[in-house]
Amino acid sequence: MDMFWWLWLGMLVLMPCAWLATYAWNARLLGILDKKKAEQFWSSSMFGIVGGLVLVLVSTWLIKAADGIARGGPIYWAPFWATVGAMAVGALVASAAAHVTKMGFEMSKQWQKNLFYLGLLFLAIGMAGMLCLMYPPNVLS
């Protein structure tokens, strides 16, 4: 099995767990989840993040060791930065929605929740785009 499949599997585990951690952390602050449920989501997502990160790092190291640092493929900079940008905007909007009152702004709880879900949507779109870009047949073709 090519190491790119392990890299993709690591990302497939890491990204949804990162989304779940973002949801658990900020939903607790917004009052969407109670403390016990948020802690359960948070702790389970941390196990997935660690496992996915280990898979990503080990497979990346093995790919570099096997093929050298440079590897060609159809991953162009524009789609890559578009997906990274969507993930960054999503994480920032979701976190900002949960911390808006601490930053000194007034906003209703409903608008905070709407912004939070919008941030989670952008985060999910960026993650899905990254998984599509890194899908091994796309990378290796």
C-alpha positions as CSV (number, residue, x, y, z in Angstrom):
1,M,0.0,0.0,0.0
2,D,1.4,3.4,-1.0
3,M,2.2,5.7,1.9
4,F,-0.1,8.4,0.4
5,W,-3.0,6.2,1.4
6,W,-1.8,6.3,5.0
7,L,-1.3,10.0,4.8
8,W,-4.9,10.4,3.5
9,L,-6.2,8.0,6.2
10,G,-4.4,10.1,8.8
11,M,-6.0,13.3,7.4
12,L,-9.4,11.5,7.3
13,V,-9.1,10.8,11.0
14,L,-7.5,14.1,12.0
15,M,-9.8,16.6,10.3
16,P,-13.2,15.4,11.5
17,C,-11.8,15.1,15.0
18,A,-10.4,18.7,14.8
19,W,-13.9,19.8,13.7
20,L,-15.5,17.9,16.6
21,A,-13.0,19.6,19.0
22,T,-13.8,23.0,17.6
23,Y,-17.5,22.3,18.0
24,A,-17.2,20.9,21.6
25,W,-15.0,23.8,22.8
26,N,-17.1,26.6,21.4
27,A,-20.5,25.0,21.8
28,R,-19.8,24.8,25.5
29,L,-19.0,28.5,25.6
30,L,-22.2,29.3,23.7
31,G,-24.4,27.1,25.9
32,I,-25.3,24.7,23.1
33,L,-23.8,21.7,24.9
34,D,-23.7,21.1,28.6
35,K,-20.3,20.7,30.3
36,K,-20.3,16.9,30.6
37,K,-21.3,16.3,26.9
38,A,-18.7,18.9,25.8
39,E,-16.0,17.2,27.8
40,Q,-16.9,13.8,26.3
41,F,-16.7,15.2,22.8
42,W,-13.5,17.0,23.6
43,S,-11.7,14.0,25.1
44,S,-12.8,11.6,22.3
45,S,-11.8,14.1,19.6
46,M,-8.3,14.5,21.3
47,F,-7.7,10.7,20.9
48,G,-8.6,11.0,17.2
49,I,-6.4,14.1,16.7
50,V,-3.4,12.4,18.2
51,G,-4.0,9.2,16.2
52,G,-4.5,11.1,13.0
53,L,-1.5,13.3,13.6
54,V,0.7,10.3,14.2
55,L,-0.5,8.7,10.9
56,V,0.1,12.0,9.0
57,L,3.6,12.6,10.5
58,V,4.8,9.0,10.1
59,S,3.5,8.6,6.5
60,T,4.9,12.1,5.6
61,W,8.3,11.1,7.0
62,L,8.2,7.8,5.1
63,I,7.2,9.5,1.9
64,K,10.1,11.9,2.2
65,A,12.5,9.1,3.1
66,A,11.4,7.0,0.1
67,D,11.0,9.6,-2.6
68,G,13.1,12.5,-1.5
69,I,11.7,15.8,-0.5
70,A,10.4,16.9,-3.9
71,R,7.4,15.0,-5.3
72,G,5.4,16.1,-8.3
73,G,1.7,16.0,-8.5
74,P,-1.4,17.9,-9.5
75,I,-1.7,19.8,-6.2
76,Y,-1.6,23.4,-7.3
77,W,-1.2,26.3,-5.0
78,A,-4.5,28.1,-5.6
79,P,-6.8,25.1,-4.6
80,F,-4.5,24.4,-1.6
81,W,-4.6,27.9,-0.3
82,A,-8.3,28.1,-0.9
83,T,-9.0,25.1,1.2
84,V,-6.5,26.2,3.9
85,G,-8.2,29.7,3.8
86,A,-11.6,28.2,4.2
87,M,-10.4,26.2,7.2
88,A,-8.8,29.2,8.8
89,V,-11.8,31.5,8.3
90,G,-14.1,28.8,9.6
91,A,-12.0,28.3,12.8
92,L,-11.7,32.0,13.4
93,V,-15.4,32.7,12.8
94,A,-16.5,29.8,15.1
95,S,-14.1,30.9,17.8
96,A,-15.0,34.6,17.5
97,A,-18.7,33.8,17.7
98,A,-18.1,32.1,21.1
99,H,-15.9,34.9,22.4
100,V,-17.8,37.9,20.9
101,T,-19.0,39.2,24.3
102,K,-15.5,38.8,25.8
103,M,-14.2,41.0,23.0
104,G,-16.6,43.8,24.0
105,F,-19.2,43.4,21.3
106,E,-22.9,43.1,21.8
107,M,-24.7,40.3,19.9
108,S,-27.8,38.2,20.5
109,K,-27.3,34.6,21.4
110,Q,-29.1,33.6,18.2
111,W,-26.7,35.6,16.0
112,Q,-23.7,34.1,18.0
113,K,-25.0,30.6,17.3
114,N,-25.6,31.5,13.6
115,L,-22.0,32.7,13.2
116,F,-20.8,29.7,15.1
117,Y,-22.5,27.3,12.7
118,L,-21.3,29.4,9.7
119,G,-17.8,29.0,11.0
120,L,-18.2,25.2,11.3
121,L,-19.6,25.1,7.8
122,F,-16.5,26.9,6.4
123,L,-14.3,24.6,8.4
124,A,-16.1,21.5,7.0
125,I,-15.9,22.8,3.4
126,G,-12.2,23.5,3.7
127,M,-11.5,20.1,5.2
128,A,-13.5,18.3,2.5
129,G,-11.6,20.3,-0.1
130,M,-8.3,19.3,1.4
131,L,-9.3,15.7,1.6
132,C,-10.3,15.8,-2.1
133,L,-7.0,17.5,-3.0
134,M,-5.0,14.9,-1.1
135,Y,-6.9,11.9,-2.3
136,P,-4.1,9.5,-3.4
137,P,-5.4,8.9,-7.0
138,N,-5.4,12.7,-7.5
139,V,-2.0,13.1,-6.0
140,L,-0.4,10.2,-7.8
141,S,-1.9,10.7,-11.3
